[in-house]
Amino acid sequence: MKDYAFIRNITSYLLHGVSEYIIEKLHISKTDVFQHGLSAEELDNISSLVNQNLEGRASLGQFINEMLYKVQMTQQELADKAGFSKAYISHLINGRTNPPKYKLIRIAFAMKLTIEETNKLLKIRGFSFNTSLKDKIIVACMDLEIYDLIKVEEALNIVADANESLYD
């Protein structure tokens, strides 16, 4: 019984190997032979696009560390100003948590980032400012260099009766 399984495995390996060899020597794609799967060209194109999108793109942790260095702030100071624990900031930097948009915006306010820097921070996680009243108020506060989170919260609650918060 054991010999039969061994022979079956060898036969399967040889058949697979022969078909791979034939495909390679005839310069045809597996898609043409098997009528499914990505062609080599399609796979190369996908890989190329993915690599282009990843080049020059810092991780969230790298970006936060760069900004902390730029503004001469420690992780503890950032945590205190943004209303988070130091452990949470550490988890962000080490990639152990994926924060929602408005937690990132609180971090941006705590570090007094510009709108452009905040856009970069948001983009790393796939977010952006939109045309909502909440985002318009946030952008206005940044534009006016109002970085105090209490004042930003007040603006979110009062301006145009938005009744919004960064703490949702």
Contact map, one row per residue, 1 for C-alpha under 8 A:
111110000000000000000000000000000000000000000000000000000000000000000000000000000000000000000000000000000000000000000000000000000000000000000000000000000000000000000000
111111000000000000000000000000000000000000000000000000000000000000000000000000000000000000000000000000000000000000000000000000000000000000000000000000000000000000000000
111111100000000000000000000000000000000000000000000000000000000000000000000000000000000000000000000000000000000000000000000000000000000000000000000000000000000000000000
111111110000000000000000000000000000000000000000000000000000000000000000000000000000000000000000000000000000000000000000000000000000000000000000000000000000000000000000
111111111000000000000000000000000000000000000000000000000000000000000000000000000000000000000000000000000000000000000000000000000000000000000000000000000000000000000000
011111111100000000000000000000000000000000000000000000000000000000000000000000000000000000000000000000000000000000000000000000000000000000000000000000000000000000000000
001111111110000000000000000000000000000000000000000000000000000000000000000000000000000000000000000000000000000000000000000000000000000000000000000000000000000000000000
000111111111000000000000000000000000000000000000000000000000000000000000000000000000000000000000000000000000000000000000000000000000000000000000000000000000000000000000
000011111111100000000000000000000000000000000000000000000000000000000000000000000000000000000000000000000000000000000000000000000000000000000000000000000000000000000000
000001111111110000000000000000000000000000000000000000000000000000000000000000000000000000000000000000000000000000000000000000000000000000000000000000000000000000000000
000000111111111000000000000000000000000000000000000000000000000000000000000000000000000000000000000000000000000000000000000000000000000000000000000000000000000000000000
000000011111111100000000000000000000000000000000000000000000000000000000000000000000000000000000000000000000000000000000000000000000000000000000000000000000000000000000
000000001111111110000000000000000000000000000000000000000000000000000000000000000000000000000000000000000000000000000000000000000000000000000000000000000000000000000000
000000000111111111000000000000000000000000000000000000000000000000000000000000000000000000000000000000000000000000000000000000000000000000000000000000000000000000000000
000000000011111111100000000000000000000000000000000000000000000000000000000000000000000000000000000000000000000000000000000000000000000000000000000000000000000000000000
000000000001111111110000000000000000000000000000000000000000000000000000000000000000000000000000000000000000000000000000000000000000000000000000000000000000000000000000
000000000000111111111000000000000000000000000000000000000000000000000000000000000000000000000000000000000000000000000000000000000000000000000000000000000000000000000000
000000000000011111111100000000000000000000000000000000000000000000000000000000000000000000000000000000000000000000000000000000000000000000000000000000000000000000000000
000000000000001111111110000000000000000000000000000000000000000000000000000000000000000000000000000000000000000000000000000000000000000000000000000000000000000000000000
000000000000000111111111000000000000000000000000000000000000000000000000000000000000000000000000000000000000000000000000000000000000000000000000000000000000000000000000
000000000000000011111111100000000000000000000000000000000000000000000000000000000000000000000000000000000000000000000000000000000000000000000000000000000000000000000000
000000000000000001111111110000000000000000000000000000000000000000000000000000000000000000000000000000000000000000000000000000000000000000000000000000000000000000000000
000000000000000000111111111111001000000000000000000000000000000000000000000000000000000000000000000000000000000000000000000000000000000000000000000000000000000000000000
000000000000000000011111111110000000000000000000000000000000000000000000000000000000000000000000000000000000000000000000000000000000000000000000000000000000000000000000
000000000000000000001111111100000000000000000000000000000000000000000000000000000000000000000000000000000000000000000000000000000000000000000000000000000000000000000000
000000000000000000000111111100000000000000000000000000000000000000000000000000000000000000000000000000000000000000000000000000000000000000000000000000000000000000000000
000000000000000000000011111110000000000000000000000000000000000000000000000000000000000000000000000000000000000000000000000000000000000000000000000000000000000000000000
000000000000000000000011111111011000000000000000000000000000000000000000000000000000000000000000000000000000000000000000000000000000000000000000000000000000000000000000
000000000000000000000011001111111000001100000000000000000000000000000000000000000000000000000000000000000000000000000000000000000000000000000000000000000000000000000000
000000000000000000000010000111111111101000000000000000000000000000000000000000000000000000000000000000000000000000000000000000000000000000000000000000000000000000000000
000000000000000000000000000011111111111000000000000000000000000000000000000000000000000000000000000000000000000000000000000000000000000000000000000000000000000000000000
000000000000000000000000000111111111000000000000000000000000000000000000000000000000000000000000000000000000000000000000000000000000000000000000000000000000000000000000
000000000000000000000010000111111110000000000000000000000000000000000000000000000000000000000000000000000000000000000000000000000000000000000000000000000000000000000000
000000000000000000000000000001111111100000000000000000000000000000000000000000000000000000000000000000000000000000000000000000000000000000000000000000000000000000000000
000000000000000000000000000001111111100000000000000000000000000000000000000000000000000000000000000000000000000000000000000000000000000000000000000000000000000000000000
000000000000000000000000000001110111110000000000000000000000000000000000000000000000000000000000000000000000000000000000000000000000000000000000000000000000000000000000
000000000000000000000000000001100111111000000000000000000000000000000000000000000000000000000000000000000000000000000000000000000000000000000000000000000000000000000000
000000000000000000000000000000100001111111100000000000000000000000000000000000000000000000000000000000000000000000000000000000000000000000000000000000000000000000000000
000000000000000000000000000011100000111111100000000000000000000000000000000000000000000000000000000000000000000000000000000000000000000000000000000000000000000000000000
000000000000000000000000000010000000011111110000000000000000000000000000000000000000000000000000000000000000000000000000000000000000000000000000000000000000000000000000
000000000000000000000000000000000000011111111000000000000000000000000000000000000000000000000000000000000000000000000000000000000000000000000000000000000000000000000000
000000000000000000000000000000000000011111111100000000000000000000000000000000000000000000000000000000000000000000000000000000000000000000000000000000000000000000000000
000000000000000000000000000000000000011111111110000000000000000000000000000000000000000000000000000000000000000000000000000000000000000000000000000000000000000000000000
000000000000000000000000000000000000000111111111000000000000000000000000000000000000000000000000000000000000000000000000000000000000000000000000000000000000000000000000
000000000000000000000000000000000000000011111111100000000000000000000000000000000000000000000000000000000000000000000000000000000000000000000000000000000000000000000000
000000000000000000000000000000000000000001111111110000000000000000000000000000000000000000000000000000000000000000000000000000000000000000000000000000000000000000000000
000000000000000000000000000000000000000000111111111000000000000000000000000000000000000000000000000000000000000000000000000000000000000000000000000000000000000000000000
000000000000000000000000000000000000000000011111111100000000000000000000000000000000000000000000000000000000000000000000000000000000000000000000000000000000000000000000
000000000000000000000000000000000000000000001111111110000000000000000000000000000000000000000000000000000000000000000000000000000000000000000000000000000000000000000000
000000000000000000000000000000000000000000000111111111000000000000000000000000000000000000000000000000000000000000000000000000000000000000000000000000000000000000000000
000000000000000000000000000000000000000000000011111111100000000000000000000000000000000000000000000000000000000000000000000000000000000000000000000000000000000000000000
000000000000000000000000000000000000000000000001111111100000000000000000000000000000000000000000000000000000000000000000000000000000000000000000000000000000000000000000
000000000000000000000000000000000000000000000000111111101000000000000000000000000000000000000000000000000000000000000000000000000000000000000000000000000000000000000000
000000000000000000000000000000000000000000000000011111111000000000000000000000000000000000000000000000000000000000000000000000000000000000000000000000000000000000000000
000000000000000000000000000000000000000000000000001111111000000000000000000000000000000000000000000000000000000000000000000000000000000000000000000000000000000000000000
000000000000000000000000000000000000000000000000000001111100000000000000000000000000000000000000000000000000000000000000000000000000000000000000000000000000000000000000
000000000000000000000000000000000000000000000000000011111110000000000000000000000000000000000000000000000000000000000000000100000000000000000000000000000000000000000000
000000000000000000000000000000000000000000000000000000011111111000000000000000000000000000000000000000000000000000000000000100000000000000000000000000000000000000000000
000000000000000000000000000000000000000000000000000000001111111000000000000000000000000000000000000000000000000000000000000100000000000000000000000000000000000000000000
000000000000000000000000000000000000000000000000000000000111111100000000000000000000000000011010000000000000000000000000100110000000000000000000000000000000000000000000
000000000000000000000000000000000000000000000000000000000111111110000000000000000000000000011110000000000000000000000000000000000000000000000000000000000000000000000000
000000000000000000000000000000000000000000000000000000000111111111000000000000000000000000001000000000000000000000000000000000000000000000000000000000000000000000000000
000000000000000000000000000000000000000000000000000000000111111111100000000000000000000000000000000000000000000000000000100000000000000000000000000000000000000000000000
000000000000000000000000000000000000000000000000000000000001111111110000000000000000000000001000000000000000000000000000100000000000000000000000000000000000000000000000
000000000000000000000000000000000000000000000000000000000000111111111000000000000000000000001000000000000000000000000000000000000000000000000000000000000000000000000000
000000000000000000000000000000000000000000000000000000000000011111111100000000000000000000000000000000000000000000000000000000000000000000000000000000000000000000000000
000000000000000000000000000000000000000000000000000000000000001111111110000000000000000000000000000000000000001000000000000000000000000000000000000000000000000000000000
000000000000000000000000000000000000000000000000000000000000000111111111111000000000000000000000000000000000001000000000000000000000000000000000000000000000000000000000
000000000000000000000000000000000000000000000000000000000000000011111111100000000000000000000000000000000000000000000000000000000000000000000000000000000000000000000000
000000000000000000000000000000000000000000000000000000000000000001111111100000000000000000000000000000000000000000000000000000000000000000000000000000000000000000000000
000000000000000000000000000000000000000000000000000000000000000000111111100000000000000000000000000000000000001000000000000000000000000000000000000000000000000000000000
000000000000000000000000000000000000000000000000000000000000000000011111110000000000000000000000000000000000000000000000000000000000000000000000000000000000000000000000
000000000000000000000000000000000000000000000000000000000000000000011111111011000000000000000000000000000000001000000000000000000000000000000000000000000000000000000000
000000000000000000000000000000000000000000000000000000000000000000010001111111000000000000000000000000000000000000000000000000000000000000000000000000000000000000000000
000000000000000000000000000000000000000000000000000000000000000000010000111111100000010011000000000000000000000000000000000000000000000000000000000000000000000000000000
000000000000000000000000000000000000000000000000000000000000000000000000011111110000110000000000000000000000000000000000000000000000000000000000000000000000000000000000
000000000000000000000000000000000000000000000000000000000000000000000000111111111000000000000000000000000000000000000000000000000000000000000000000000000000000000000000
000000000000000000000000000000000000000000000000000000000000000000000000111111111100000010000000000000000010011000000000000000000000000000000000000000000000000000000000
000000000000000000000000000000000000000000000000000000000000000000000000001111111111110110000000000000000000000000000000000000000000000000000000000000000000000000000000
000000000000000000000000000000000000000000000000000000000000000000000000000111111111110000000000000000000000000000000000000000000000000000000000000000000000000000000000
000000000000000000000000000000000000000000000000000000000000000000000000000011111111000000000000000000000000010000000000000000000000000000000000000000000000000000000000
000000000000000000000000000000000000000000000000000000000000000000000000000001111111000000000000000000000110110000000000000000000000000000000000000010000000000000000000
000000000000000000000000000000000000000000000000000000000000000000000000000000111111100000000000000000000000000000000000000000000000000000000000000000000000000000000000
000000000000000000000000000000000000000000000000000000000000000000000000000000111111110110000000000000000000000000000000000000000000000000000000000000000000000000000000
000000000000000000000000000000000000000000000000000000000000000000000000000100110011111110000000000000000000000000000000000000000000000000000000000000000000000000000000
000000000000000000000000000000000000000000000000000000000000000000000000001100110001111111000000000000000000000000000000000000000000000000000000000000000000000000000000
000000000000000000000000000000000000000000000000000000000000000000000000000000000000111111100000000000000000000000000000000000000000000000000000000000000000000000000000
000000000000000000000000000000000000000000000000000000000000000000000000000000100001111111110000000000000000000000000000000000000000000000000000000000000000000000000000
000000000000000000000000000000000000000000000000000000000000000000000000001001100001111111111000000000000000000000000000000000000000000000000000000000000000000000000000
000000000000000000000000000000000000000000000000000000000000000000000000001000000000011111111100000000000000000000000000000000000000000000000000000000000000000000000000
000000000000000000000000000000000000000000000000000000000000000000000000000000000000001111111111100000000000000000000000000000000000000000000000000000000000000000000000
000000000000000000000000000000000000000000000000000000000001100000000000000000000000000111111111111000000000000000000000000000000000000000000000000000000000000000000000
000000000000000000000000000000000000000000000000000000000001110110000000000000000000000011111111000000000000000000000000000000000000000000000000000000000000000000000000
000000000000000000000000000000000000000000000000000000000000100000000000000000000000000001111111000000000000000000000000000000000000000000000000000000000000000000000000
000000000000000000000000000000000000000000000000000000000001100000000000000000000000000000111111110000000000000000000000000000000000000000000000000000000000000000000000
000000000000000000000000000000000000000000000000000000000000000000000000000000000000000000111111110000000000000000000000000000000000000000000000000000000000000000000000
000000000000000000000000000000000000000000000000000000000000000000000000000000000000000000110011111000000000000000000000000000000000000000000000000000000000000000000000
000000000000000000000000000000000000000000000000000000000000000000000000000000000000000000010011111100000000000000000000000010000000000000000000000000000000000000000000
000000000000000000000000000000000000000000000000000000000000000000000000000000000000000000010000111110110000000000000000000000000000000000000000000000000000000000000000
000000000000000000000000000000000000000000000000000000000000000000000000000000000000000000000000011111110000000000000000000000000000000000000000000000000000000000000000
000000000000000000000000000000000000000000000000000000000000000000000000000000000000000000000000001111111000000000000000010000100000000000000000000000000000000000000000
000000000000000000000000000000000000000000000000000000000000000000000000000000000000000000000000000111111100000000000000000000000000000000000000000000000000000000000111
000000000000000000000000000000000000000000000000000000000000000000000000000000000000000000000000001111111110000000000000000000000000000000000000000000000000000000000110
000000000000000000000000000000000000000000000000000000000000000000000000000000000000000000000000001111111111000000000000110000000000000000000000000000000000000000000000
000000000000000000000000000000000000000000000000000000000000000000000000000000000000000000000000000011111111100000000100010000000000000000000000000000000000000000000100
000000000000000000000000000000000000000000000000000000000000000000000000000000000100000000000000000001111111110000000000000000000000000000000000000010000000000000000100
000000000000000000000000000000000000000000000000000000000000000000000000000001000100000000000000000000111111111000000000000000000000000000000000000000000000000000000000
000000000000000000000000000000000000000000000000000000000000000000000000000000000000000000000000000000011111111110000100100000000000000000000000000000000000000000000000
000000000000000000000000000000000000000000000000000000000000000000000000000000000100000000000000000000001111111110000000000000000000000000000100001110000000000000000000
000000000000000000000000000000000000000000000000000000000000000000000000000001001100000000000000000000000111111110000000000000000000000000000000001110000000000000000000
000000000000000000000000000000000000000000000000000000000000000000110010100001000000000000000000000000000011111110000000000000000000000000000000000000000000000000000000
000000000000000000000000000000000000000000000000000000000000000000000000000000000000000000000000000000000001111111000000000000000000000000000000101000000000000000000000
000000000000000000000000000000000000000000000000000000000000000000000000000000000000000000000000000000000001111111111100000000000000000000000100000000000000000000000000
000000000000000000000000000000000000000000000000000000000000000000000000000000000000000000000000000000000000000111111100000000000000000000000110000000000000000000000000
000000000000000000000000000000000000000000000000000000000000000000000000000000000000000000000000000000000000000011111110000000000000000000100110000000000000000000000000
000000000000000000000000000000000000000000000000000000000000000000000000000000000000000000000000000000000000000011111111000000000000000000000000000000000000000000000000
000000000000000000000000000000000000000000000000000000000000000000000000000000000000000000000000000000000000000011111111100000000000000000000000000000000000000000000000
000000000000000000000000000000000000000000000000000000000000000000000000000000000000000000000000000000001001000011111111110000000000000000000000000000000000000000000000
000000000000000000000000000000000000000000000000000000000000000000000000000000000000000000000000000000000000000000111111111000011000000000000000000000000000000000000000
000000000000000000000000000000000000000000000000000000000000000000000000000000000000000000000000000000000000000000011111111100000000000000000000000000000000000000000000
000000000000000000000000000000000000000000000000000000000001001100000000000000000000000000000000000000010001000000001111111110000000000000000000000000000000000000000000
000000000000000000000000000000000000000000000000000000000000000000000000000000000000000000000000000010011000000000000111111111110000000000000000000000000000000000000000
000000000000000000000000000000000000000000000000000000000000000000000000000000000000000000000000000000000000000000000011111111110000000000000000000000000000000000000000
000000000000000000000000000000000000000000000000000000001111000000000000000000000000000000000000000000000000000000000001111111100000000000000000000000000000000000000000
000000000000000000000000000000000000000000000000000000000001000000000000000000000000000000000000010000000000000000000000111111100000000000000000000000000000000000000000
000000000000000000000000000000000000000000000000000000000000000000000000000000000000000000000000000000000000000000000000011111110000000000000000000000000000000000000000
000000000000000000000000000000000000000000000000000000000000000000000000000000000000000000000000000010000000000000000000011111111000000000000000000000000000000000000000
000000000000000000000000000000000000000000000000000000000000000000000000000000000000000000000000000000000000000000000010011001111100000000000000000000000000000000000000
000000000000000000000000000000000000000000000000000000000000000000000000000000000000000000000000000000000000000000000010000000111110001000000000000000000000000000000000
000000000000000000000000000000000000000000000000000000000000000000000000000000000000000000000000000000000000000000000000000000011111001100000000000000000000000000000000
000000000000000000000000000000000000000000000000000000000000000000000000000000000000000000000000000000000000000000000000000000001111101100000000000000000000000000000000
000000000000000000000000000000000000000000000000000000000000000000000000000000000000000000000000000000000000000000000000000000000111111100000000000000000000000000000000
000000000000000000000000000000000000000000000000000000000000000000000000000000000000000000000000000000000000000000000000000000000011111110000000000000000000000001000000
000000000000000000000000000000000000000000000000000000000000000000000000000000000000000000000000000000000000000000000000000000000001111111000000000000000001000001010000
000000000000000000000000000000000000000000000000000000000000000000000000000000000000000000000000000000000000000000000000000000001111111111100000000000000000000000000000
000000000000000000000000000000000000000000000000000000000000000000000000000000000000000000000000000000000000000000000000000000000111111111110000000000000000000000000000
000000000000000000000000000000000000000000000000000000000000000000000000000000000000000000000000000000000000000000000000000000000000111111111000000000000011001000000000
000000000000000000000000000000000000000000000000000000000000000000000000000000000000000000000000000000000000000000000000000000000000011111111100000000010001000000000000
000000000000000000000000000000000000000000000000000000000000000000000000000000000000000000000000000000000000000000100000000000000000001111111110000000000000000000000000
000000000000000000000000000000000000000000000000000000000000000000000000000000000000000000000000000000000000000000000000000000000000000111111111000000000000000000000000
000000000000000000000000000000000000000000000000000000000000000000000000000000000000000000000000000000000000000000000000000000000000000011111111111000010000000000000000
000000000000000000000000000000000000000000000000000000000000000000000000000000000000000000000000000000000000100011100000000000000000000001111111111000000000000000000000
000000000000000000000000000000000000000000000000000000000000000000000000000000000000000000000000000000000000000001100000000000000000000000111111110000000000000000000000
000000000000000000000000000000000000000000000000000000000000000000000000000000000000000000000000000000000000000000000000000000000000000000011111110000000000000000000000
000000000000000000000000000000000000000000000000000000000000000000000000000000000000000000000000000000000000000100000000000000000000000000001111111000000000000000000000
000000000000000000000000000000000000000000000000000000000000000000000000000000000000000000000000000000000000000000000000000000000000000000001111111100110000000000000000
000000000000000000000000000000000000000000000000000000000000000000000000000000000000000000000000000000000000110100000000000000000000000000001100111110110000000000000000
000000000000000000000000000000000000000000000000000000000000000000000000000000000000000000000000000000000000110000000000000000000000000000000000011111110000000000000000
000000000000000000000000000000000000000000000000000000000000000000000000000000000100000000000000000000000100110000000000000000000000000000000000001111111000000000000000
000000000000000000000000000000000000000000000000000000000000000000000000000000000000000000000000000000000000000000000000000000000000000000000000000111111100000000000000
000000000000000000000000000000000000000000000000000000000000000000000000000000000000000000000000000000000000000000000000000000000000000000000000011111111110000000000000
000000000000000000000000000000000000000000000000000000000000000000000000000000000000000000000000000000000000000000000000000000000000000001001000011111111111000000000000
000000000000000000000000000000000000000000000000000000000000000000000000000000000000000000000000000000000000000000000000000000000000000000000000000011111111100000011100
000000000000000000000000000000000000000000000000000000000000000000000000000000000000000000000000000000000000000000000000000000000000000000000000000001111111110000000000
000000000000000000000000000000000000000000000000000000000000000000000000000000000000000000000000000000000000000000000000000000000000000010000000000000111111111000000000
000000000000000000000000000000000000000000000000000000000000000000000000000000000000000000000000000000000000000000000000000000000000010011000000000000011111111001111000
000000000000000000000000000000000000000000000000000000000000000000000000000000000000000000000000000000000000000000000000000000000000000000000000000000001111111011111000
000000000000000000000000000000000000000000000000000000000000000000000000000000000000000000000000000000000000000000000000000000000000000000000000000000000111111111100000
000000000000000000000000000000000000000000000000000000000000000000000000000000000000000000000000000000000000000000000000000000000000000010000000000000000011111111000000
000000000000000000000000000000000000000000000000000000000000000000000000000000000000000000000000000000000000000000000000000000000000000000000000000000000000011111000000
000000000000000000000000000000000000000000000000000000000000000000000000000000000000000000000000000000000000000000000000000000000000000000000000000000000000111111100000
000000000000000000000000000000000000000000000000000000000000000000000000000000000000000000000000000000000000000000000000000000000000110000000000000000000001111111110000
000000000000000000000000000000000000000000000000000000000000000000000000000000000000000000000000000000000000000000000000000000000000000000000000000000000001110011111000
000000000000000000000000000000000000000000000000000000000000000000000000000000000000000000000000000000000000000000000000000000000000010000000000000000001001100001111100
000000000000000000000000000000000000000000000000000000000000000000000000000000000000000000000000000000000000000000000000000000000000000000000000000000001001100000111111
000000000000000000000000000000000000000000000000000000000000000000000000000000000000000000000000000001101100000000000000000000000000000000000000000000001000000000011111
000000000000000000000000000000000000000000000000000000000000000000000000000000000000000000000000000001100000000000000000000000000000000000000000000000000000000000001111
000000000000000000000000000000000000000000000000000000000000000000000000000000000000000000000000000001000000000000000000000000000000000000000000000000000000000000001111
